[in-house]
Amino acid sequence: MNKLTIKIPLFCTAALLTLGLNTLSYAEESTTVSSSDIETTTSSVLSPAQNSTSESTMKTTEEETQSSTTTSEATEESTETQAVNSSLYFDDYFLPSNRSDLNPTIQSRSITPALSMDVVNAGEANRPSSHFIDISSHNGSISVANFQKMKNYGIKGVVVKLTESTSYVNPYAQEQINNATAAGLKVSAYHYAHYTSSAIASSEANYFASLANTFKLPKSTVMVIDIEEGKMLNGSLTPNTTSFVNVLKANGFSNIMYYMNRTYATSGHFSVSTFGAKNMWVAQYPYTPTAGMNWNNEFSSWQWSSQYYIPGIAHPFDISMDYTGYLENGAQGKWLSANQYVTITKKNYSIWSNFNFNSALTNTTNVFNKTYKVTGKYQHMNGSTYYSLYDNNGNWKGYVNAEATTKANGAQGLWLSENKYVTLTKKSQTIWGDINTFSSKKGSTSDHYQKTFKVSGKYNHVNGAVYYSLYDNNGKWIGYINSDFASSASGPQGTWLSENKYVTFTKKGQTIWGDINTFSSKKGNTTDLYQKTYKVTGKYNHIAGAVYYSLYDNNNKWVGYINANGPTVAPGPQGTWLSNNDYVTITKKNTTLWGDINNFSSKKGNTTDIYQQTFHAKGKYNHIANVTYYSLYDNNGKWIGYLNSSAATVAPGSQGIWIKNDEQVKINKKDYTIWSEIDTFSAKKGNTTEIYGKTYHAKGIYHHFSGASYYSLYDNTSGKWIGYLNTNATIVTK
């Protein structure tokens, strides 16, 4: 591992400072800019390898861009003895920017930093992952053999610069594209943008698309907009970029990404939410990049160095880590291993042979309800997930949008509801207990020959067969049978019977069913919903003889079917009376005390009048509205009314709850017991006669169910707890 350290003079010029950010002062000697407030500075030079661009190419570039670079000529003249690149320097990293090919004094992608930065050689240990490179004319001709060297070091993708502004074309682009493709690398393209208006953005996008067509790039190519000109970084960047994107899409290029340095990405001028963090490729160069760094992983890719050398190739490359796989594999992203089965449950979706989406193998309409094995999937840039489908013999069937499928529990496929009866018409066929792995058998059709069974569902197995799930007239499951061995028959089923009642679950351990034809799916258990109340909108008198309620909650969400012998019918939505033996203290004001919680038609009072008093909650109702109501009684056994439990706090006993207090009280009555326990008054601490006239700190108070209130007293000097005392034996001093 080598470390490159260069010190260079810096010149402050008008052209280099037009970055749309903070204006900086520059010293003769280059130093790291440490202030976090500084957004831009200019501090790097052309590397020797990058100065090797051919004279003819540079001349062509200068002639093509003469009209657009008039304002930069003064800058070029003032810096002709030293090529300057604009970059952003910080304590432990720097950020590239403004590396135009239109201005020969501005550095290209591969730059030599003015500060100390590691030179990284391909294959070094303890470095971030190396997934793809980006290249421009500064990399010149790259042979197929050299691209293959890159591939041997794990490089899978190459992003080739095509264009800049509306005049520049990378003279090596076609050769670089052809050779990288020949070496088996995934080719993407980028355009170095200058647009400062919607019209210019549209022109640049048309120019980029036109050259992509000229270089015969497929429409599925990932097209990158390179945003690093400071003049673009303003409030118009997002709408201007939107114009660029719209034109690219109109030209058929819909897989679009955005390159910029970290400060541009987080500046607020570029709307990450609009364009998507997973479509952004962000540059940030740590001086010492290590494997433990996963910087910018909220974005799609991270460009982590410009000093990446591949053995046998003289000049360095920009190297990037690809989190999504879009720039090393294509717009489909990384192959994500999977091991599952899916059933096609939507029609009119193409099943594709490639991610150019130009060749459909078939349509989901033709294979509707069929089951396939999924060995892997791709999360495409377009936002969809695509499954790679295989049949039972391992034959590949293509890529399908996951939206067209439903995940199955196994090779048997998805449960598909049926409502029919079948008669077994062939002997010596297996009735299976498991059609995922066919590891268990239930019997043979010879034992049930010509018997009729109810079919409440079927499976379209990955092996191509359809399997019925059979039940007898008593609801006993018989097993799974290949539909080829059965003939359809007619037969009765239960009828929906309208109901309008409320029930409360008063038994635990009872199954809530999702299906009452075959009882093959469960929705839950009454143990989890014990004492909750639900509405019954209908019932089934099942062929097996049982009655099943169809349950809904207060939001009309279906809960499932329950055998009617389990729950208790309630008089209304309040549910069933549930015995309770709690003492509660009123802790909220302005809450209604109801005389009726069926339709809330009568009121008993308001908690403001009984605030902080303690009552006996002898019973409660778990209302269908998912609210619990206490039935409250006072110490004389008088019923107070129903109260929403949120307005009261359960106390540990009849004393009520501890309520914070902060008063100085003086003992002004004798012969009052000081208690250590005021639930049952079974333990005493002393008598007020012994402490008559003394003052204590009442830190808390209890409003007892009996109607009395008790202070919790502490000694003012020692802080020692004195005990509980009826407030009638005291007077508040302050």
Order of alpha helices (4+ residues) and beta strands (2+ residues): beta-alpha-beta-alpha-alpha-beta-beta-beta-beta-beta-alpha-beta-beta-alpha-beta-alpha-beta-alpha-beta-alpha-alpha-beta-beta-beta-beta-alpha-beta-beta-beta-beta-beta-beta-beta-beta-beta-beta-beta-beta-beta-beta-beta-beta-beta-beta-beta-beta-beta-beta-beta-beta-beta-beta-beta-beta-beta-beta-beta-beta-beta-beta-beta
